[in-house]
Amino acid sequence: MIPLLVVLGVLVLFVLFLIGVYNGLVTYRNQYKNAFAQIDVQLKRRYDLIPNLVETAKGYIKHERETLEAVMAARAGAVSASKAAAANPGDPSAMTGLSQAEGALGGALVKMFAVAEAYPDLKANQNMMQLSEELTSTENRVAFSRQAFNDAVNSYNTKCEVFPNNIVAGMFNFTVAQWMESTESPEERKAPKVQF
């Protein structure tokens, strides 16, 4: 009778352990999905600002139509990639696609702002200045949200990969999630040179 109670006690402890690990994995997965939702909110804000920015610039830089069209095409690609990533945050192919699309959009915006530098009336336009300021603020929010997402993904991945959690994660198909890479090119990451 005592050996049966011992075996039953060990079995109950094992089941409680499995439940605890499983619930922990679900909690961490939900945290990184919530963190991506915060990125998604900021990206949508950014995507909504861009058409207004292009419309403001359109009247001033009529001869730069292809630059404006490139911004709108890059925005469309980023919106599409964002929807794919939102459907399954942490999926490596979706996150890579989003990072690439965001990089293309960032490059197109940089080009548009470089072109805008040649038009003093556009630079002085109050609407353009306000939209630029809002876009800069949104970019900062995206960066903070990306950091929170990557921190949540790191916690989740660590929880999935440590022993004995990795055994439970494998049993219930918990896979590691993909971080959201920076959209900056290697040249943009280099420290700027300051010369006096």
N, C-alpha and C positions, 0 to 999 in steps of 0.2 A: 504494500500500500504506500509506503513512504517513497520508494523509487518512482512510483507512478505520479505522486504529487510533485516530486522534484522535476521530473520530465515535463509535467504539465506547467509548472512554474517557469521553467526555462523557455518553453514554447510561448507562454504568455508574454514574457519579457522580450523574446525575439519579435513577436508580432507588434508589440508596443514600439520597439526600436524601428521596425519597418515603417510604421505609421508616422513616427516622428520625423524620420528622414524624408519620407515622401512629402509630408506637409511642409517641411522646410524647403524642399526643392520647388514646390508649387508657390510658396511665398516669395522666394527669390525670383522666380520666373515672372510672377505678376509685378514685382517691383521694377524689373527692367522693361517690361511692356508699358507700365505706367510712365516710366522715364522717357520712353520713346514717344508716348502720346504728348508729352510736354514739348519735345522737339517738333512734332508734327504741328502743334498749335503755332509755334513760332515760324515754321516754314510756310504755313498757310498765310500768316500775316505778311511775311516777306513776299510771297507770290502775289498777294493782293496789292501791295505797294508798287510793284514793278510796272503794271500797265499804266498807272497814273503817272509814274516817272517818265515812261516812254511818251505818253500823250503830251506831257509838258514839254519835253525836249523836241518833239516832232515839229512844232511850229518854228523852232529856231534852227534846227539842223536838217533842213529839207534835203540837202545834198548828201546826207549820210544815211539814206534809207536802209542800206544793207546792214549797217551797224544796228539800227533799231530792230530790224527784222531778225537779226541774229540773237538779240536779247530776248525777243518774244519766242523764238524757236527754242532757245535754251531753257526758258521758263516753262514751256510746254513739256519738254523732256524731263525737267526736274519735278514738275507736278505729277507726271506719270510714274516716275521712279519713286516718288514719295508715297503714292498710293500703294505701289507694290510692296514697299518696305513696311508701311502701316499694316498691311494685311498679315505680315509675318515678320515682326521686328526680331532681329537677331539672325535671320536667315542670311548666310554668307553671300549668296548671289544678289539678293535684294539690297543688302547693305552696300555691297560693292557698286551696284548700279546707281544707288542713291548718291554715294560719294562721287562717282564720276559725273553724274548729271549736275550735282551741286558745283563741282569744279568747273564744268563748262559754263554754267550760269554765272559763277563768280568772274570767270575770264571775260565773258561777254559784257558784264556790268563794268568791269575795269576799263574795257575798251571804250564803252559808251561814255564813261566819265572822262577818259582821256580826250575823246573827241569834243566833249562839252567844254573842256578847258579852252578851246580855240574860239569859243563864242562868249564874250564877256556879258552880253545881255542875258544869256541863259544862266550863266553863273550867278548873276545878280537877281534873277527872278525869285521872288519870295516863295512861290509855290515849289520851285525846284530846290531851294535851300531847305524848306521844311521837309519835303519828301526825302532828301538826302540824309537829313538828320534822323528821320524816322527809320530809314533803312539801316543806318549805322547802329542805331539803338537795337534794332531787330537782330542785326548780325551779332551783337554782343549777347543778346538773349539766346540765340541759337548756340553760340559757343558755350555758354554756361549750361544749357540744356544738354548739349552733346557730352560735356564732361560728366554731368549727373548720370546720363545714360551709360556711358562707358564704365563709370564706377559701379553701377548696378549690374551691368553685364559681367564685370570682373568678379563681383561677389557671387553671382549665380554660377559662373564657370568654375570658380574655386570650390563652391559647394558640390558641383557635379563631379569634379575630378579628384577630390580627396577620398582616401580609403576610410571607411567602407562605403561611403556615399556613392562612389562610382559604380559599385555593384548594383545598388538599388536604382540609380539613375539609368543604368543599362537595362535593367529589368522592365522599367516603365517608360523607356524611350525618351528620356530627357537628354537632349543633345546640347553641346556647348553652343553659345550664341556668338555672333560676330559683333565686334566693336564697330562704331561709326568712325571711319577714318576722317582725318582732316581733309578739307577740300583745297588746302594750300599746296602749291607746287613746291618742289624742293628749293627753287630760287626764292620764293616768298618766305620760306622758313629761315633763310640766312639772316643774320643780324645786319641791319643797314650800316653802311659806311658813313661815318660823319667826318667831314673835312672842314677845317677852319682856314 
